[in-house]
Amino acid sequence: MRIAFFGTSAFAAGALERLVCADGIEIVVVVSQPDRPAGRGRRTATPPAVTAARELDLPVVQEEHISEAPPGVEAGAVVAFGQVLKPPLLGAYPLFNLHPSLLPRWRGAAPIERALMAGDRETATAVIELVAELDAGPIHGLERFPIAPGDDAGAVAERALDLGVPLLAAALRGETSGRPQEGEPTYAHRIEAGDRRIDWSRPAAEIADRVRALSPHIGARAELDGLPVTVWRAAAIDAGRGPGTVTIDGGRLLIGAGPGALDVHELQPAGKRRMTAAEFLRGRQTPPARAT
């Protein structure tokens, strides 16, 4: 079969590499978003899926409105593409989507992040056939897996790819049949700026879940004595002297929450590299006293 791959993000790039190299799926064209400004410097960046496609020597089409001009293929694989697919593309041929959640839980743009923020201890990777309703199509394959206490979004994404890409390959080969989704759907809305902000009045366990949900790709934000920092790794502990109160215990940076405290393991001051809490404290003349 002539198969098109529709994808944009790093997650999509990982799926493309596995489909081609591990599962032997022949992709005739990779469709992705146009290059766009990204990062603090707003420099034009190429989507990770495009970079992966070029490394695999695959033809690439970067199109903002691909639904209006469907590629001439027999099936499509859709992974973290970033466009809502509509007719005439939707309905032209089967489109199979790899979605990293326990569908119908966490339909939408940020299923891994929302599952971790909610404290879910189990998730899944699913392959569905796309329909007009968001992530509501029949399931052609689903693998459940546990979320370990130390897993961040990067670890969950890797596990979802390892288990999910073989399911996607089977669907593309015509080896599967779909079944309806069962249960009440929940929605994983896109991550906004406010989702990154740490609220120290929240329980420490909830804050720790937020930190790992946003690591290693986005980061949770706070301020230490007015200094903006991104928190990349942390754990919840029982100790604490009130929300936002900073305690230094040797090389440990402990920030009070309500209740408990966050033991910050790795952070990044604005304009600097990521570093351990001990490295951060050694670089300061006086230790921070307050987090906001």
PyMOL commands that set and color helices and strands:
alter all, ss='L'
color gray80, all
select helices_A, chain A and resi 10-21+48-55+66-68+111-117+153-172+193-196+204-213+277-282
alter helices_A, ss='H'
color red, helices_A
select strands_A, chain A and resi 3-7+27-32+36-38+43-45+60-62+75-79+95-99+107-108+122-129+139-146+187-188+220-224+227-237+246-249+252-256+261-269+275-276
alter strands_A, ss='S'
color yellow, strands_A
deselect
rebuild
show_as cartoon
